[in-house]
Amino acid sequence: MGVLRFSKCSSFYSIKGVYEFNLPAGHSCPYAVDCLSKVDRETGKQMLPKNKFRCYASVVERYPAVRNQRWSNFEAVRKMSGGELVSTLLDSIPEKAERIRIHGGGDFFSQDYFDAWLKVARARPDIIMWAFTKSVGFWVKRINEIPFNLTLQASWGGQFDVLIKRYSLKSAKVFKSAEDVGDLPIDTDDTLAMTGSRSFALLDNFSVPKKAKKGQ
């Protein structure tokens, strides 16, 4: 078993074989603005700036086990680069993984780390991978190099929203209610995030019924 830890997702997704690779929310999100929030590593206390949205992914970090796993992953990947990082990620993928959401919590924090995931996806074409990201600049630098089995969506509300329009990137935007969405389809279970090129809407996790909630 690899030194990195993936989390098996058994409640939100209706399909089997879904895993997430997570980093600490906020601490690994260098370009987040509207949803930026962090949890203190030691105390589990949530630090909530007055942003437009509250980061749902950070809420579960009040639990020490979740917090420790995410920080362990973060510390490990920051110490590695290049081939070592790629091979460690590959070695850590669970044997039964058929689909991987990269960052239910966290984001691509460097170009090298982003590039490593591109290489991981190419090495495992049998696995469907997807990610939401506000680190749009890393994506744009590799815009013609994204593997077919990795679907990215730019998450609105970051420092580089201008690049989403400029490069016509697939994107996800959060709304407070379904009435505000307009013509965009609403993704409630990552179905639209896993594949395809159409942009979509997400509903704010703190404005919808609990059964429909999921992190952006």
PyMOL commands that set and color helices and strands:
alter all, ss='L'
color gray80, all
select helices_A, chain A and resi 56-62+64-78+82-92+111-123+136-141+161-166+178-180+191-194+210-212
alter helices_A, ss='H'
color red, helices_A
select strands_A, chain A and resi 6-8+18-21+38-39+46-47+99-102+128-133+150-155+171-175+200-203
alter strands_A, ss='S'
color yellow, strands_A
deselect
rebuild
show_as cartoon
